[in-house]
Amino acid sequence: MTWLGGILVFVISWWLFFFMVLPIGVQSQAEAGDDIVPGTVESAPKKPYLLRKAIAAAVLATFAVIFFDWFVDSQIITLRPSGF
């Protein structure tokens, strides 16, 4: 896989994993039992932990790129048309 292909797989898989881990551990202001911040809805998250989730998505995306590169290089499947 080329370096451009690796970056592309990383970016796509990062967004995929980021949206997958986004709802994990989220507690709304109403569920927390705290006062609701004026100007927000009661379902707004108390502490979303976005940095932790972005780092987790980056780690998972890195493993996904490594696995995808190994999978393509081992020629279990081929992404090139026949005859090339």
N, CA, C and O atoms as a GROMACS GRO file, in nm:
protein
  336
    1MET      N    1   0.085  -0.116   0.000
    1MET     CA    2   0.000   0.000   0.000
    1MET      C    3   0.091   0.123   0.000
    1MET      O    4   0.192   0.126   0.069
    2THR      N    5   0.053   0.223  -0.077
    2THR     CA    6   0.131   0.346  -0.083
    2THR      C    7   0.106   0.429   0.042
    2THR      O    8   0.012   0.402   0.118
    3TRP      N    9   0.190   0.529   0.064
    3TRP     CA   10   0.172   0.613   0.183
    3TRP      C   11   0.043   0.695   0.173
    3TRP      O   12  -0.020   0.723   0.274
    4LEU      N   13   0.005   0.733   0.052
    4LEU     CA   14  -0.120   0.807   0.035
    4LEU      C   15  -0.240   0.716   0.066
    4LEU      O   16  -0.337   0.760   0.128
    5GLY      N   17  -0.233   0.592   0.023
    5GLY     CA   18  -0.338   0.496   0.055
    5GLY      C   19  -0.347   0.470   0.204
    5GLY      O   20  -0.456   0.455   0.259
    6GLY      N   21  -0.232   0.464   0.270
    6GLY     CA   22  -0.229   0.446   0.415
    6GLY      C   23  -0.293   0.562   0.489
    6GLY      O   24  -0.367   0.542   0.586
    7ILE      N   25  -0.265   0.684   0.443
    7ILE     CA   26  -0.326   0.802   0.505
    7ILE      C   27  -0.477   0.800   0.484
    7ILE      O   28  -0.553   0.832   0.574
    8LEU      N   29  -0.518   0.764   0.365
    8LEU     CA   30  -0.661   0.759   0.334
    8LEU      C   31  -0.733   0.655   0.420
    8LEU      O   32  -0.840   0.682   0.473
    9VAL      N   33  -0.675   0.537   0.432
    9VAL     CA   34  -0.735   0.434   0.517
    9VAL      C   35  -0.738   0.480   0.662
    9VAL      O   36  -0.835   0.454   0.733
   10PHE      N   37  -0.633   0.548   0.708
   10PHE     CA   38  -0.629   0.597   0.846
   10PHE      C   39  -0.740   0.699   0.871
   10PHE      O   40  -0.812   0.688   0.971
   11VAL      N   41  -0.755   0.796   0.783
   11VAL     CA   42  -0.855   0.901   0.803
   11VAL      C   43  -0.996   0.843   0.803
   11VAL      O   44  -1.077   0.877   0.889
   12ILE      N   45  -1.024   0.756   0.708
   12ILE     CA   46  -1.158   0.697   0.702
   12ILE      C   47  -1.185   0.610   0.825
   12ILE      O   48  -1.292   0.618   0.885
   13SER      N   49  -1.087   0.529   0.863
   13SER     CA   50  -1.109   0.443   0.979
   13SER      C   51  -1.110   0.523   1.109
   13SER      O   52  -1.178   0.484   1.204
   14TRP      N   53  -1.036   0.636   1.117
   14TRP     CA   54  -1.041   0.719   1.237
   14TRP      C   55  -1.181   0.773   1.258
   14TRP      O   56  -1.235   0.767   1.369
   15TRP      N   57  -1.242   0.827   1.152
   15TRP     CA   58  -1.378   0.879   1.166
   15TRP      C   59  -1.475   0.768   1.201
   15TRP      O   60  -1.565   0.788   1.283
   16LEU      N   61  -1.458   0.652   1.142
   16LEU     CA   62  -1.545   0.538   1.172
   16LEU      C   63  -1.534   0.501   1.320
   16LEU      O   64  -1.636   0.489   1.388
   17PHE      N   65  -1.413   0.484   1.369
   17PHE     CA   66  -1.393   0.447   1.509
   17PHE      C   67  -1.432   0.559   1.604
   17PHE      O   68  -1.482   0.533   1.713
   18PHE      N   69  -1.411   0.684   1.564
   18PHE     CA   70  -1.450   0.796   1.648
   18PHE      C   71  -1.601   0.797   1.671
   18PHE      O   72  -1.647   0.815   1.784
   19PHE      N   73  -1.678   0.777   1.565
   19PHE     CA   74  -1.823   0.772   1.581
   19PHE      C   75  -1.868   0.648   1.656
   19PHE      O   76  -1.974   0.648   1.718
   20MET      N   77  -1.788   0.541   1.652
   20MET     CA   78  -1.823   0.421   1.727
   20MET      C   79  -1.800   0.440   1.876
   20MET      O   80  -1.880   0.392   1.957
   21VAL      N   81  -1.693   0.508   1.916
   21VAL     CA   82  -1.664   0.526   2.059
   21VAL      C   83  -1.731   0.649   2.118
   21VAL      O   84  -1.730   0.667   2.240
   22LEU      N   85  -1.787   0.734   2.036
   22LEU     CA   86  -1.847   0.858   2.084
   22LEU      C   87  -1.955   0.837   2.190
   22LEU      O   88  -1.953   0.910   2.290
   23PRO      N   89  -2.047   0.745   2.176
   23PRO     CA   90  -2.151   0.732   2.279
   23PRO      C   91  -2.110   0.655   2.404
   23PRO      O   92  -2.188   0.647   2.498
   24ILE      N   93  -1.991   0.599   2.407
   24ILE     CA   94  -1.949   0.517   2.520
   24ILE      C   95  -1.924   0.606   2.642
   24ILE      O   96  -1.848   0.702   2.635
   25GLY      N   97  -1.988   0.572   2.752
   25GLY     CA   98  -1.966   0.641   2.879
   25GLY      C   99  -2.025   0.780   2.891
   25GLY      O  100  -1.988   0.854   2.982
   26VAL      N  101  -2.114   0.817   2.801
   26VAL     CA  102  -2.173   0.950   2.805
   26VAL      C  103  -2.288   0.950   2.904
   26VAL      O  104  -2.373   0.861   2.903
   27GLN      N  105  -2.289   1.052   2.989
   27GLN     CA  106  -2.397   1.069   3.085
   27GLN      C  107  -2.453   1.209   3.069
   27GLN      O  108  -2.379   1.307   3.070
   28SER      N  109  -2.584   1.219   3.053
   28SER     CA  110  -2.646   1.350   3.032
   28SER      C  111  -2.652   1.426   3.164
   28SER      O  112  -2.632   1.369   3.271
   29GLN      N  113  -2.681   1.555   3.154
   29GLN     CA  114  -2.692   1.638   3.273
   29GLN      C  115  -2.808   1.590   3.361
   29GLN      O  116  -2.799   1.593   3.484
   30ALA      N  117  -2.916   1.546   3.298
   30ALA     CA  118  -3.031   1.498   3.374
   30ALA      C  119  -2.999   1.366   3.445
   30ALA      O  120  -3.040   1.346   3.560
   31GLU      N  121  -2.925   1.276   3.378
   31GLU     CA  122  -2.887   1.149   3.439
   31GLU      C  123  -2.789   1.169   3.554
   31GLU      O  124  -2.791   1.093   3.651
   32ALA      N  125  -2.705   1.270   3.544
   32ALA     CA  126  -2.606   1.296   3.648
   32ALA      C  127  -2.670   1.352   3.774
   32ALA      O  128  -2.614   1.344   3.883
   33GLY      N  129  -2.789   1.411   3.759
   33GLY     CA  130  -2.858   1.468   3.873
   33GLY      C  131  -2.806   1.604   3.914
   33GLY      O  132  -2.845   1.655   4.019
   34ASP      N  133  -2.719   1.663   3.835
   34ASP     CA  134  -2.665   1.794   3.865
   34ASP      C  135  -2.758   1.902   3.811
   34ASP      O  136  -2.858   1.874   3.745
   35ASP      N  137  -2.723   2.026   3.842
   35ASP     CA  138  -2.798   2.138   3.787
   35ASP      C  139  -2.774   2.145   3.637
   35ASP      O  140  -2.663   2.122   3.589
   36ILE      N  141  -2.878   2.178   3.564
   36ILE     CA  142  -2.868   2.190   3.419
   36ILE      C  143  -2.814   2.328   3.387
   36ILE      O  144  -2.866   2.429   3.434
   37VAL      N  145  -2.710   2.332   3.306
   37VAL     CA  146  -2.645   2.458   3.269
   37VAL      C  147  -2.745   2.541   3.188
   37VAL      O  148  -2.804   2.490   3.092
   38PRO      N  149  -2.764   2.668   3.226
   38PRO     CA  150  -2.859   2.750   3.151
   38PRO      C  151  -2.818   2.763   3.004
   38PRO      O  152  -2.700   2.784   2.974
   39GLY      N  153  -2.916   2.751   2.914
   39GLY     CA  154  -2.891   2.762   2.771
   39GLY      C  155  -2.863   2.629   2.704
   39GLY      O  156  -2.842   2.625   2.583
   40THR      N  157  -2.864   2.519   2.780
   40THR     CA  158  -2.843   2.387   2.722
   40THR      C  159  -2.965   2.300   2.750
   40THR      O  160  -3.043   2.328   2.842
   41VAL      N  161  -2.981   2.197   2.671
   41VAL     CA  162  -3.088   2.102   2.695
   41VAL      C  163  -3.044   2.003   2.802
   41VAL      O  164  -2.924   1.985   2.824
   42GLU      N  165  -3.139   1.941   2.868
   42GLU     CA  166  -3.102   1.850   2.977
   42GLU      C  167  -3.037   1.723   2.927
   42GLU      O  168  -2.975   1.650   3.006
   43SER      N  169  -3.049   1.694   2.798
   43SER     CA  170  -2.986   1.574   2.743
   43SER      C  171  -2.842   1.600   2.697
   43SER      O  172  -2.777   1.508   2.647
   44ALA      N  173  -2.792   1.721   2.714
   44ALA     CA  174  -2.654   1.751   2.676
   44ALA      C  175  -2.558   1.674   2.768
   44ALA      O  176  -2.584   1.661   2.887
   45PRO      N  177  -2.449   1.622   2.713
   45PRO     CA  178  -2.358   1.542   2.796
   45PRO      C  179  -2.289   1.626   2.903
   45PRO      O  180  -2.253   1.741   2.882
   46LYS      N  181  -2.273   1.562   3.019
   46LYS     CA  182  -2.206   1.630   3.132
   46LYS      C  183  -2.057   1.643   3.102
   46LYS      O  184  -2.002   1.753   3.106
   47LYS      N  185  -1.991   1.532   3.074
   47LYS     CA  186  -1.849   1.530   3.039
   47LYS      C  187  -1.832   1.435   2.920
   47LYS      O  188  -1.836   1.314   2.939
   48PRO      N  189  -1.814   1.487   2.800
   48PRO     CA  190  -1.807   1.398   2.683
   48PRO      C  191  -1.672   1.327   2.666
   48PRO      O  192  -1.665   1.227   2.594
   49TYR      N  193  -1.564   1.374   2.730
   49TYR     CA  194  -1.432   1.313   2.718
   49TYR      C  195  -1.388   1.298   2.573
   49TYR      O  196  -1.347   1.190   2.531
   50LEU      N  197  -1.397   1.405   2.497
   50LEU     CA  198  -1.368   1.398   2.353
   50LEU      C  199  -1.221   1.368   2.324
   50LEU      O  200  -1.191   1.296   2.229
   51LEU      N  201  -1.130   1.422   2.404
   51LEU     CA  202  -0.988   1.397   2.379
   51LEU      C  203  -0.955   1.249   2.397
   51LEU      O  204  -0.883   1.191   2.315
   52ARG      N  205  -1.007   1.188   2.503
   52ARG     CA  206  -0.983   1.045   2.526
   52ARG      C  207  -1.039   0.963   2.410
   52ARG      O  208  -0.977   0.866   2.366
   53LYS      N  209  -1.156   1.000   2.363
   53LYS     CA  210  -1.219   0.925   2.256
   53LYS      C  211  -1.146   0.945   2.123
   53LYS      O  212  -1.140   0.853   2.042
   54ALA      N  213  -1.091   1.064   2.100
   54ALA     CA  214  -1.014   1.089   1.979
   54ALA      C  215  -0.884   1.008   1.982
   54ALA      O  216  -0.840   0.956   1.879
   55ILE      N  217  -0.822   0.997   2.099
   55ILE     CA  218  -0.699   0.917   2.111
   55ILE      C  219  -0.730   0.770   2.092
   55ILE      O  220  -0.655   0.698   2.026
   56ALA      N  221  -0.841   0.723   2.151
   56ALA     CA  222  -0.881   0.583   2.134
   56ALA      C  223  -0.909   0.553   1.987
   56ALA      O  224  -0.873   0.447   1.936
   57ALA      N  225  -0.975   0.646   1.918
   57ALA     CA  226  -1.002   0.627   1.776
   57ALA      C  227  -0.872   0.623   1.696
   57ALA      O  228  -0.861   0.547   1.600
   58ALA      N  229  -0.774   0.704   1.734
   58ALA     CA  230  -0.644   0.704   1.664
   58ALA      C  231  -0.571   0.572   1.684
   58ALA      O  232  -0.511   0.520   1.591
   59VAL      N  233  -0.577   0.518   1.805
   59VAL     CA  234  -0.512   0.389   1.831
   59VAL      C  235  -0.579   0.278   1.751
   59VAL      O  236  -0.512   0.196   1.688
   60LEU      N  237  -0.712   0.276   1.753
   60LEU     CA  238  -0.785   0.175   1.676
   60LEU      C  239  -0.762   0.190   1.526
   60LEU      O  240  -0.749   0.090   1.456
   61ALA      N  241  -0.757   0.314   1.477
   61ALA     CA  242  -0.733   0.337   1.335
   61ALA      C  243  -0.592   0.294   1.295
   61ALA      O  244  -0.571   0.244   1.185
   62THR      N  245  -0.495   0.313   1.384
   62THR     CA  246  -0.358   0.269   1.356
   62THR      C  247  -0.354   0.117   1.341
   62THR      O  248  -0.290   0.065   1.249
   63PHE      N  249  -0.421   0.046   1.432
   63PHE     CA  250  -0.426  -0.099   1.420
   63PHE      C  251  -0.500  -0.142   1.294
   63PHE      O  252  -0.463  -0.242   1.232
   64ALA      N  253  -0.603  -0.068   1.256
   64ALA     CA  254  -0.677  -0.100   1.134
   64ALA      C  255  -0.590  -0.082   1.010
   64ALA      O  256  -0.597  -0.164   0.918
   65VAL      N  257  -0.508   0.022   1.006
   65VAL     CA  258  -0.419   0.045   0.893
   65VAL      C  259  -0.314  -0.066   0.886
   65VAL      O  260  -0.283  -0.117   0.778
   66ILE      N  261  -0.259  -0.103   1.001
   66ILE     CA  262  -0.158  -0.209   1.003
   66ILE      C  263  -0.220  -0.341   0.954
   66ILE      O  264  -0.160  -0.411   0.873
   67PHE      N  265  -0.340  -0.373   1.004
   67PHE     CA  266  -0.407  -0.496   0.961
   67PHE      C  267  -0.440  -0.491   0.813
   67PHE      O  268  -0.418  -0.589   0.742
   68PHE      N  269  -0.493  -0.380   0.765
   68PHE     CA  270  -0.530  -0.368   0.624
   68PHE      C  271  -0.407  -0.379   0.535
   68PHE      O  272  -0.412  -0.443   0.430
   69ASP      N  273  -0.296  -0.316   0.575
   69ASP     CA  274  -0.173  -0.325   0.497
   69ASP      C  275  -0.122  -0.468   0.491
   69ASP      O  276  -0.082  -0.516   0.385
   70TRP      N  277  -0.124  -0.537   0.605
   70TRP     CA  278  -0.083  -0.676   0.606
   70TRP      C  279  -0.174  -0.761   0.518
   70TRP      O  280  -0.128  -0.847   0.443
   71PHE      N  281  -0.305  -0.735   0.526
   71PHE     CA  282  -0.404  -0.813   0.451
   71PHE      C  283  -0.384  -0.796   0.301
   71PHE      O  284  -0.393  -0.893   0.226
   72VAL      N  285  -0.357  -0.675   0.257
   72VAL     CA  286  -0.338  -0.649   0.115
   72VAL      C  287  -0.202  -0.702   0.069
   72VAL      O  288  -0.192  -0.761  -0.039
   73ASP      N  289  -0.097  -0.682   0.149
   73ASP     CA  290   0.037  -0.729   0.110
   73ASP      C  291   0.048  -0.881   0.110
   73ASP      O  292   0.129  -0.936   0.035
   74SER      N  293  -0.031  -0.951   0.192
   74SER     CA  294  -0.024  -1.096   0.193
   74SER      C  295  -0.095  -1.157   0.073
   74SER      O  296  -0.087  -1.278   0.051
   75GLN      N  297  -0.162  -1.076  -0.005
   75GLN     CA  298  -0.233  -1.114  -0.127
   75GLN      C  299  -0.339  -1.220  -0.103
   75GLN      O  300  -0.365  -1.305  -0.189
   76ILE      N  301  -0.400  -1.215   0.016
   76ILE     CA  302  -0.518  -1.298   0.040
   76ILE      C  303  -0.628  -1.253  -0.055
   76ILE      O  304  -0.700  -1.334  -0.112
   77ILE      N  305  -0.638  -1.121  -0.069
   77ILE     CA  306  -0.722  -1.064  -0.173
   77ILE      C  307  -0.633  -0.971  -0.254
   77ILE      O  308  -0.529  -0.926  -0.205
   78THR      N  309  -0.671  -0.942  -0.374
   78THR     CA  310  -0.594  -0.848  -0.454
   78THR      C  311  -0.685  -0.734  -0.499
   78THR      O  312  -0.800  -0.755  -0.536
   79LEU      N  313  -0.632  -0.615  -0.494
   79LEU     CA  314  -0.707  -0.498  -0.533
   79LEU      C  315  -0.671  -0.452  -0.674
   79LEU      O  316  -0.723  -0.352  -0.723
   80ARG      N  317  -0.583  -0.525  -0.739
   80ARG     CA  318  -0.542  -0.490  -0.876
   80ARG      C  319  -0.618  -0.575  -0.976
   80ARG      O  320  -0.647  -0.692  -0.950
   81PRO      N  321  -0.651  -0.517  -1.090
   81PRO     CA  322  -0.718  -0.597  -1.194
   81PRO      C  323  -0.622  -0.704  -1.248
   81PRO      O  324  -0.500  -0.687  -1.244
   82SER      N  325  -0.677  -0.811  -1.296
   82SER     CA  326  -0.592  -0.919  -1.349
   82SER      C  327  -0.522  -0.874  -1.478
   82SER      O  328  -0.578  -0.798  -1.557
   83GLY      N  329  -0.399  -0.921  -1.496
   83GLY     CA  330  -0.322  -0.888  -1.614
   83GLY      C  331  -0.224  -0.775  -1.590
   83GLY      O  332  -0.155  -0.734  -1.684
   84PHE      N  333  -0.215  -0.722  -1.469
   84PHE     CA  334  -0.120  -0.612  -1.440
   84PHE      C  335  -0.012  -0.658  -1.349
   84PHE      O  336   0.077  -0.579  -1.315
   0.00000   0.00000   0.00000
